[in-house]
Amino acid sequence: MSHEVLYRKYRPQTFDEVIGQETVVRALEGAIKNKTVAHAYLFAGSRGIGKTSIARIFARAIGTSANDIYEIDAASNRGIDDVRALRDAVAVLPFESKFKVYIIDEVHMLTKDAFNALLKTLEEPPKHVVFILATTEIHKLPETVISRCQVFEFKRPTVEILKDTIINIAKKEGFTLELAAAELIALVGDGSFRDTHGILERVIAGIKGNKISRDDVEGATGSPKSELVRNFVDALVSKNTAKAFEVIAEIREKNFDPKLFLELTLSLVRMTLLQKMSVPSATAGASEEDKKFIADKIADKKTAIDSKLLRTLLDAYDYIGISPIHELPLELLTLDVCGELAEQEK
């Protein structure tokens, strides 16, 4: 028996099952209800957030059968000859539906000549054809193509949405997912339903029993240990430059993702600050070790966990993806927080 991956198994089949794209769903349902279906739509947004799934749902919702839905990968069919063949095909009437729906994924991969050929079809499409273009890089599309479409910007799901989603899926698969484990999977998933499902599947494949802990997730994903994150925060708030650089050296040595490490650091500092302010459920999803760490830091009146530290972490995060040296933002963050840069500038 072939195995069905979780992302396909739990792909939404109706608008009611779609999570996190309420604005898009509401607009599409309104178009169907009011019989104002457009001839061309453009779905834009990052990977794995449901663009193709919603395109399929929309196609079915306007009464298009499977025989009249065509999915084209523009990354593999990107030339002018491919678009010319498409232009000839759209002229043919549907087999058994009112509409033929063409879903063109990764449409930004088309060549310039292919875009020009597609534009002619979008300008004067047959009444029986609906185009749904999907892209992760809308800035690469010609304005002439964008202007011919109704554009929908898809939102990246929040960590909370991803966390709740995989907790429910794990339960359906017969597993219990600790909140701290779900939080880490959601962070590693980086705003993608598809990637988050894949991580959960990888974790499930490597465990014994039916309970999934944060340690299980760390082991399956190669994520930095929570102890390493706590050590880094402790070094920052105690202004221990040497200790902080030891942590950064370990991140480099074990090839941990600095971006994920900083996200985990931000999460821990944020929870500490919110708990310090007595915000309800501030530590929801934290491990017992993290909760103890947070309590100890709050009890220590010398601990400098405040909004300034959180802003400094956010500033460093902005540079994580663009720095030519991956660890450099962490190093500058350390020098800044621990006061080394300020001392040298005097």
N, C-alpha and C positions, 0 to 999 in steps of 0.2 A: 504494500500500500504506500503510495507516494505521500510525502509529508507536505502539508500546506503551511507556508510561513505565516507567522502571526499577523503581519501587516495585511496580507491578502485575506486571511481568514476573518479579520475584524474590520475590513474596509467597509465604510458606510455604504448601504444600499439604497437608502432613502434620505430625503432632506432632514427628516426627524432625527436621524442617526448622526448627522454631521455635528462635530464639536468645534467650537471656537471661531466659526465663520458666519455668525448670525446675520450680519449686515448683508453679506453676499447672498445667503439663502433667502432672506426676506425679499430682496430685490428680484431675484430670479422667480420666486414663487409669485410675486406680484405681476411680473411680465406674463406668466402663464395664465394667471387668473384673469387679467385684463386683455388677454389675447394681443399682446404687444411684443411678441417675440422678435428680436432683432435678427438681422442676417449674419452678423459677425460679433463675436465676443472675444475679449482678450483677458485672460486670467494671469495675473502677475503676482509673483511672490517666491519666497525661498523654497528650497527642495523639501519634499516630503510633507507638505502641509494640506494636501487634499485637492489640488487643482484638477488633476485628472479624474479623481473620484467624483467630484461635483460635476465635472463636465459629463461624465457618463450618466449620473443621476438626472441631470437636466435633459439630456437627450432622451432618456426613457420617459421622463415626465411630460414631454411634449408629444409623446405617442410614437416615438421612433423605435422600431424593432431592431434586434441585434443584427439582422441582415442589412440594415440601412445605416448602421453606425460604423464609421471608418476611423481607425486610429493610425496616425502617421508619425513616425519619429523623424523629426527634421534633422537630427544629428546624422542620421544614416541616409536620408533622402533629401539632400540639401541643394541639389543642382537645378538648373533651369529646365532640364529635360524632365526631372521628377515633377516640377510644378506644371509643366506643359501637359504631362500625362494626367495630373490632377484636374487641370482645367478642362480637358476633354471628358473626364469621368463625371464631373459635376453636371454636365449637360444632360446626362442620362437620368430619366425619371426614377424615383425610388421603387424598390421591388414591391413593398407592401405597406408603406407608411406615407404620411403626409409630407414628412421631411426626410431628407438625407442629411446626416450630421457628420461633419469632418472635424475630428479632434487632432490638431497638429501640435505635438509636444516639442518643447525646446525650439520654438519657432525662430528664436534669435540666431540659430545656427545656419539658416538659409543664406546662400550667397546673394550678392547685390543684384545680379541678374534674375535670380529666383524670386527675390522680393518684388522686383519690377513686374514680373509675370504674375505673381500672386496679387499685386495691387490691382491689376486690370480686372481680375476675377472678383475682388472685393468691391470694386466700384460698381459693377453691374452683374451681381450674382443672380442665378435663376431663383425664382420664388420658392422652389422646393428645397433649397440648400441653406443650412446653417453652419457657419464656421465657428469653432471654438479654438482659439490660439492660446497656448500656454507657454509661459517663459519664466525663467528665474532671473533674467537679465533684460528687463524692459528697456534700459538705456541703449541697448544695441539695436533696437528696432527703429526703422525709419519713421519719422513723424507722419508721413503720408499713410503708412499702414495703421499706426495707432489711431489716427483721426477717423478711420473708417470703421472702428470697432467701438463697442461699449466696453469700457475698461473697468475691471474689478481688481482692486489691490487686496490680496489675501494677507491676513495677519499671521504672524508667527505665534504658535500657541505658547502660553506662559508655562513656567515650571509647574505651577499649581495644576493647570489643565493636564499637562503630560503626566504628572504624578497621579492624579485621580484616575486617569485613563488606564495606566498600566496596573494600578492596584486592582481595578475592576477586571482587567484581562487576566491577571495572575490568578484571581479568585475563580474565574470561569475555567481556567486551566488546571485548577486543583492545588494552587500554591498560595501560601500566606506570605505577603511581602511586607517587611518591616517598613515603617514610615521613613526611617533614615536611609534604607536601601532604595526606596522609591524616589526619594529626593535626589540621591546621587545618580540614579538611572536617568531621571528627567534632566539633570544638569549636563550629563554626558551626551544626552540626545540632542542638545544644542538647538532647540526650537523645531525639531523635525519629528512628526509622528512616525514616519517610516524608520528613521534611525533609532528612535526610542523603542519601538517594537522589536527591532533587530537586536538591540542590547539586551532587552528582557529575554529574548529567545536564547541568546548566547549564555546568559546567566543560568537559565533553567537547564540548559544542556549539560552544564558542568557541576551541578549540585547533587547531593544525595539527600533524600527526604523531600519534604514539601514546604519547608520554611526557608525563606530567603533573607539573609542578613546583609548588613552593609559590607561585612568582610567578604561575603560571597561576590558581591558586585565589584568590590575593589580587586579581588583576585581575577575575575573574568574580564575586566576592562582595562586592567593595568593603571587604574586611577591611583593618585597619591593617597597614602594612608591618612586617615583623619588625625592620627597622632602627629603626623608631620605638619599638618595645617595648624594644629593647636600649638606646636612648638614655635612655628613662625609668628603667630599672633602674640604668643608670650614674649618672644624676642623683641617684637616691635614695641609692645606696651612697656616693657622694662628697659627699652633703649639699649638692648644688648646686640650691638652690630655683629660681633663675631659669631654669635649663635645664629643670627638670621642668615648670615652668609654660609654657615654650615648647612642649613636647610636648603638654600639655593643650590649649593654644590651637589647635594643629594638629588635634587630635582633634575639637574643636568646629568648626573651619573646614571640615574635610572630611567632617563629619557621620559620623564613625566611631562604632560602638556602644561606649560606655564599658564595658559589661558584658563584651563579648567582649575588649576591650583589656585589662581587668583579669584575665580568665581567661588570656590569653596571657602577661601579666606574671607571674602566679602560677606558670604552668607553667615559665617560664624560671628564676625564682628557686628553685623546687623542684628542678629538674634541677641547678642549680648547687650547692645545698646537699647533695643526695644524692651528687653527684660528689665534692664536698669530703670527704664521709664514706666515699668509696671503695665506694659501693653498686654492685654489678654492673648493667650495662645502664642506668645512670642517665640517660644521654643518648640512649637509643634513640629514634629518631624525630626527633631534632634536626637542623636543617640544618647544613651545614659552617660557616656564619657564626656560628650560635649556639654550636656546639661550640668554636670559637676564642674567642668571647666568654667562655664559661664557663671555659675553660682560663686565660685572661688574668686573670679575676677571682679564681680560686683561687690563682694565682701571686702576686697582689698581696696581701701580708699586711695591708695597710691596709683592704682591702675588708670591709665589715661585712655580709656575707650570712650570716645566721644564722636560727635558728628564730623569734627575736623579730620579724624583718622579715616572715617568712612569716605569722606570726599577725596582724601589723598589716595586711597585705594582705587576709587573710581577713576581718578586722573591717570593712574598707572595702567588701568585696564584699557583705556583708550589707545595706548601705545603698544599693547601686547601683539596685535595682529600686524603692525607695520614696522616694528623694530627689526633691523637686520640681524641682531643678536637676541635670541628668544628670551634669555634671562635678564637682559639689560633693564627692562622696566621694573623688574623685581629688585634689582640691585640699586637703582636710583631711588625707588620707593624706600628701601631700607635706609639709605644714606639720608634721605630727606626726613623720615620719621624719627630716626635716631639722632638727628641733629648734626651729623658729620658735615653735611654741605654748609649748614649755617655757620659752623665753627670756622671752616676754611674761608668763607667769604668775608669774615670780620677782618 
